[in-house]
Amino acid sequence: MTPPSSPETTAPRGARRPKPWPDKVHAWPYLVRLEMLVATAVMALLTVWSIAVDAPLEEPANPTKTPNPSKAPWYFLGLQELLVYFDPWFAGVVLPGMIIVGLMVIPYLDVNPKGNGYYCFRDRRFAVSTFLFGFLGLWICAILVGTFARGPGWNLYAPGQYWDAHKVVAITNRDLPPLLGVSDPVAGMIVGAVVVLGFLFGIPWLFWRLRRDKSPGLRQLGPVRYWVTAFFFMSMLGVVVKIGLRLGFDVKYVLATPWLNL
C-alpha cells in the first residue's frame, strides 16, 4: 500500500525538504519567550490604563456616615451576592468550602488518558464546559451583578436606572412546600427533603442507569468517581436553581426544619 503523499515524498529531486514538526519542544525559548512577550504587553497596557484612568477612590472613611450600599471589595462581591439567596452559614462557609474541596479532588477524578497538558475542548468537553459555567457563568456574573446592579438597600437596578436611596422593596419570603400547596409542617419537611435529595442524588442516579452501558466515559470513570463528580456538579447547578427560585418566586428555603434550613 502506497503511503499518503507528504512534503518529504513529493519534493522534487535535489530540492531542500522541509523538516517535519517535532512532537515536543523545549520550554526555553519557545514557551518562556512567548510568556515574556505576553507579560510585557499586559504590563504596558496596565501602565497606560493606570495613567489615563483615575482610580475610583471615594472620600475618607467617616465613622458617622455609613455608605449605602456597603460593598465588599470586588473579589468578595460574589460571596456578598450569594448572601441574598442563602443563609450566611451556607453562603459564607459551606459553599466556599465546597469550592476548595472540589478543586482539590479534581486531580483524583481526572481520567483523561492523554495525561496532563491537554486542555483543548475536544479532549475535555465536560471539564472545560463545567469550568466555564462555574467560573464565568456563576462566579464572574455574581461579581458583575454585585458591582453594577446592586444599589442602595442592595436592591437590583437595571443599567442606567437611577439609584434611589429611599427605595423600599417588600419581599414576601416563603418556603417551597407552601408554594407547592403543602401547608402541614411535617409534610413540608418531607417534601423539601424529597426535593433536595432527588435533585442531588436522584437525577445523577437516573443518568447513571440510563447512560452507564452506553457511555465509555462513565464506565472509565467508575461509580465512586462518578458520584463524587455528580455531587459537586449538582451542588453547583443547585446554586443557579436556588437563585432562580429566589428571584422568580421569593423562595427562601427549599427544606425548612427546626434544626436545619437549606
Secondary structure, 3 states (H helix, E strand, C coil): CCCCCCHHHHCCCCCCCCCCCCCCCCHHHHHHHHHHHHHHHHHHHHHHHHHHCCCCCCCCCCCCCCCCCCCCCHHHHHHHHHCCCCCHHHHHHHHHHHHHHHHHHHHHHCCCCCCCCCCCCCCCHHHHHHHHHHHHHHHHHHHHHHHHHECHHHCECCCCCCCCCCCCCCCCCECHHHHCCCCCHHHHHHHHHHHHHHHHHHHHHHHHHHHCCCCHHHHHHHHHHHHHHHHHHHHHHHHHHHHHHHHHHCECCCCECCCCEC
